Amino acid sequence: MKIELIVNGLQVEAHYHDDEIKNVHKPLLQQLAKIQAAHPQRRTIVFLCAPPGTGKSTLTTFWEHLSRQDPHLPTIQTLPMDGFHHYNSWLDAHNLRAYKGAPETFDVEKLAQNLRQIKEGEGFWPQYDRQKHDPVEAAIWVTAPLVIVEGNWLLRDDERWRGLAEFCDYSLFIRAPANALCTRLVGRKLAGGLSNAEAEAFYQRTDEPNVRRVLEESLPADVMLEMTVAGDYRLV
């Protein structure tokens, strides 16, 4: 299937093989539907944790599309974690702007507060503005019975992040070969106008450490997906 999706405000052309949709994505969404149906009186929160470059934002937007096509699936809403970056003013004050995207650059306490709010009922969620490069508060109104929160550090195994588990009903993790992620992440920077040297330098300074930390320092998830070198997904 080839489909045009709006991901973080940008139009993206995504490709998913029919057998992958049949054997991976639809069964996974059906499993999430069962979890939601087990406690319909409250919102179900799913964590999707994955290293940079695994296409998680596009994937969860595609899952939203699939949920709208199947009357047996609950409505799904994707909530990106990027809106919980500390503001640039805070990053500058702590000399962390160059490492934006690392776990230390996120406001975990604010994320926990928002998760608690949406667990209990309707609420708002911040979104990262890729023009301003800062969060925009209350940009997303959360109404769906099942939400997928996606980000790099949701299953991070350290004291600050482990407390988020109390809000999570089900967790997913995507692993991928580090060399494939390098190719994809450097390619993104090239497409954004950086030179090859600049793209490589950014990867080595920011993306490569984050990839390693996510792959090596995350807690086990309920379900593991694997992204192949070709960009396909399969259940592990």
C-alpha positions in Angstrom: 0.0 0.0 0.0 1.2 3.5 -0.9 -0.4 6.2 1.1 -0.1 10.0 1.7 0.0 10.8 5.4 0.3 14.1 7.4 3.0 13.5 9.9 3.9 16.3 12.3 2.3 18.8 9.9 4.3 17.5 6.9 3.0 15.4 4.0 4.7 12.0 3.9 4.4 9.2 1.3 4.5 5.9 3.1 4.8 2.4 1.8 3.6 -0.8 3.6 3.4 -4.2 2.0 0.0 -5.9 2.0 1.3 -9.0 3.8 3.0 -6.8 6.5 -0.4 -5.0 7.0 -2.2 -8.4 7.3 0.4 -10.1 9.5 1.8 -7.3 11.7 -0.1 -4.1 11.8 -3.8 -5.3 11.8 -3.1 -8.1 14.4 -1.3 -5.6 16.6 -4.2 -3.1 16.4 -6.7 -5.9 17.2 -4.7 -6.7 20.3 -4.8 -3.1 21.4 -8.6 -3.1 20.8 -8.9 -6.1 23.2 -7.0 -4.2 25.8 -9.2 -1.1 25.4 -12.3 -3.2 25.5 -11.3 -4.7 28.8 -11.7 -1.4 30.6 -13.9 0.8 28.4 -14.6 3.2 31.2 -11.2 4.8 31.0 -8.6 5.8 28.3 -6.0 3.2 27.3 -2.5 4.5 27.0 0.1 2.6 24.9 3.7 3.5 24.9 5.7 3.1 21.6 9.4 3.4 22.3 12.0 3.2 19.6 15.4 4.8 18.6 15.6 7.7 16.2 15.2 6.7 12.6 12.7 3.8 13.0 9.8 5.8 11.4 7.6 5.6 14.6 5.8 8.9 13.9 4.8 7.7 10.4 3.9 4.3 11.6 1.6 5.5 14.3 -0.1 7.9 11.9 -0.6 4.9 9.6 -2.2 3.0 12.5 -4.6 5.9 13.0 -5.5 5.5 9.3 -6.1 1.7 9.7 -8.2 2.2 12.8 -10.5 4.6 10.8 -11.0 1.9 8.1 -12.1 -0.8 10.5 -15.4 -0.4 12.5 -14.2 -3.1 14.9 -11.2 -1.0 16.1 -11.4 1.9 18.5 -10.4 5.3 17.4 -6.6 5.8 17.9 -4.9 9.1 18.5 -1.1 9.5 18.3 0.6 11.7 20.9 4.3 12.5 20.1 6.6 13.0 23.1 8.6 15.8 21.4 6.3 18.5 22.9 7.9 17.8 26.2 11.3 19.1 25.2 12.5 21.7 27.6 12.3 25.2 26.0 15.4 26.5 24.2 15.8 29.1 27.0 16.1 26.3 29.5 18.4 24.3 27.3 20.7 27.3 26.7 20.8 28.0 30.5 21.9 24.4 31.1 24.3 24.2 28.0 22.2 21.4 26.5 20.9 22.9 23.3 23.5 21.0 21.2 22.2 17.7 22.7 18.5 18.4 22.1 16.7 15.0 21.9 18.8 13.3 24.6 16.8 12.2 27.7 18.2 15.0 29.8 16.6 17.6 27.5 13.0 16.5 28.3 10.7 17.6 31.1 9.7 14.2 32.5 7.7 15.7 35.4 5.6 17.7 33.0 5.1 14.5 30.8 3.9 12.6 33.9 1.4 15.3 34.8 0.0 15.3 31.2 -0.2 11.5 31.2 -2.1 11.6 34.5 -4.5 14.1 33.2 -5.4 12.2 30.0 -5.6 8.9 31.9 -8.4 10.4 34.0 -10.3 12.1 31.2 -10.0 14.6 28.3 -7.1 16.9 28.3 -4.6 18.7 26.2 -1.1 17.7 24.9 1.8 19.9 23.8 3.3 19.6 20.3 6.8 20.5 19.0 6.8 23.3 16.5 9.5 22.5 13.9 9.6 26.1 12.7 10.1 27.6 16.1 12.0 24.6 17.4 10.1 24.9 20.7 7.0 23.3 22.2 3.5 24.8 21.8 1.3 24.2 24.8 -2.2 22.6 24.6 -1.8 22.1 20.8 -3.6 18.7 20.8 -7.0 18.0 22.3 -7.0 14.4 23.5 -10.3 12.7 23.0 -9.7 9.2 21.6 -10.4 6.1 23.8 -7.0 4.7 22.9 -3.8 6.8 22.6 -0.4 5.8 21.5 2.4 7.9 23.0 5.5 7.6 20.9 9.0 8.6 21.7 12.6 7.5 22.3 12.8 7.4 26.1 9.4 6.2 27.3 10.9 2.9 28.5 14.2 4.3 29.7 15.6 2.4 32.6 16.5 5.1 35.0 14.9 6.7 38.1 13.3 9.7 36.3 11.7 7.8 33.5 10.7 4.5 35.2 7.8 6.3 37.0 6.0 6.7 33.8 5.1 3.0 33.8 2.1 3.7 36.1 0.3 5.4 33.2 1.1 2.7 30.6 -1.4 -0.1 29.8 0.7 -1.7 27.1 4.1 -1.1 25.6 5.7 -1.6 22.2 9.4 -1.4 21.3 11.0 -1.2 17.8 14.5 -2.4 17.4 16.6 -2.0 14.2 20.2 -2.5 13.0 22.3 0.5 14.0 23.8 0.8 10.5 20.4 1.1 8.9 19.4 3.8 11.4 22.6 5.7 10.6 21.8 5.6 6.9 18.3 6.8 7.5 19.2 9.6 9.9 22.1 11.0 7.9 19.8 10.9 4.9 17.2 13.0 6.7 19.8 15.7 7.4 21.0 15.6 3.8 17.4 16.0 2.6 17.1 19.0 5.0 19.9 20.8 3.3 23.0 19.9 5.3 26.3 18.9 3.6 27.5 15.4 3.9 30.1 16.5 6.5 27.5 18.4 8.5 25.1 15.5 8.4 27.7 13.0 9.6 28.9 15.3 12.3 25.3 15.8 13.6 24.8 12.0 13.6 28.0 11.4 15.6 27.3 14.1 18.1 23.5 13.6 18.7 21.8 10.7 16.9 24.4 8.0 17.4 24.6 8.3 21.2 20.8 8.4 21.3 20.4 5.3 19.2 22.8 3.5 21.4 21.2 4.6 24.6 17.7 3.6 23.5 18.8 0.2 22.2 20.9 -0.6 25.3 19.1 1.2 28.2 15.4 0.5 27.6 13.2 -1.7 29.7 11.5 -4.8 28.1 8.2 -4.1 26.3 5.1 -6.2 26.0 5.7 -6.5 22.3 8.8 -6.2 20.2 8.8 -5.1 16.6 11.9 -5.2 14.3 12.5 -2.8 11.5 14.6 -4.4 8.8 17.3 -2.8 6.7 14.7 -2.3 4.0 12.4 -0.5 6.4 9.8 -3.3 6.8 8.4 -4.2 10.2 7.9 -7.7 11.6 6.9 -9.0 15.0 9.7 -10.6 17.0 
